Amino acid sequence: MRQTGSPIRREASQGATLKGLGLGKIGRERELEDTPAIRGMVRKVRHMVEIVGEEAAK
């Protein structure tokens, strides 16, 4: 997963969700386990992240 958007001028909870995902700066990437909790977090900030790698192919 790669962060593509900034949490500036967004709800504070969205910035906290990005930090929980291990992101925080545009362009930062993390490989995360596919769990319901992670999917929920990604859904909350889907406008600021993109899925890259093998998971994007599914």
Contacts in CASP RR format, 6 or more apart in sequence:
PFRMAT RR
TARGET T0000
AUTHOR 0000-0000-0000
METHOD contacts of the structure
MODEL  1
MRQTGSPIRREASQGATLKGLGLGKIGRERELEDTPAIRGMVRKVRHMVE
IVGEEAAK
1 21 0 8 1.000
1 23 0 8 1.000
1 29 0 8 1.000
1 30 0 8 1.000
1 31 0 8 1.000
1 32 0 8 1.000
1 42 0 8 1.000
1 49 0 8 1.000
1 50 0 8 1.000
1 51 0 8 1.000
1 52 0 8 1.000
2 27 0 8 1.000
2 28 0 8 1.000
2 29 0 8 1.000
2 49 0 8 1.000
2 50 0 8 1.000
2 52 0 8 1.000
3 18 0 8 1.000
3 23 0 8 1.000
3 24 0 8 1.000
3 25 0 8 1.000
3 26 0 8 1.000
3 27 0 8 1.000
3 28 0 8 1.000
3 29 0 8 1.000
3 48 0 8 1.000
3 49 0 8 1.000
4 26 0 8 1.000
4 27 0 8 1.000
4 48 0 8 1.000
4 49 0 8 1.000
4 50 0 8 1.000
5 26 0 8 1.000
5 47 0 8 1.000
5 48 0 8 1.000
5 49 0 8 1.000
6 26 0 8 1.000
6 48 0 8 1.000
7 14 0 8 1.000
7 15 0 8 1.000
7 18 0 8 1.000
7 24 0 8 1.000
7 48 0 8 1.000
10 48 0 8 1.000
13 44 0 8 1.000
14 44 0 8 1.000
14 45 0 8 1.000
14 48 0 8 1.000
15 24 0 8 1.000
15 45 0 8 1.000
17 41 0 8 1.000
17 44 0 8 1.000
17 45 0 8 1.000
18 24 0 8 1.000
18 45 0 8 1.000
18 48 0 8 1.000
18 49 0 8 1.000
20 41 0 8 1.000
21 30 0 8 1.000
21 32 0 8 1.000
21 38 0 8 1.000
21 41 0 8 1.000
21 42 0 8 1.000
21 45 0 8 1.000
21 49 0 8 1.000
22 28 0 8 1.000
22 30 0 8 1.000
23 30 0 8 1.000
23 49 0 8 1.000
29 52 0 8 1.000
32 38 0 8 1.000
34 55 0 8 1.000
42 49 0 8 1.000
42 51 0 8 1.000
50 56 0 8 1.000
END
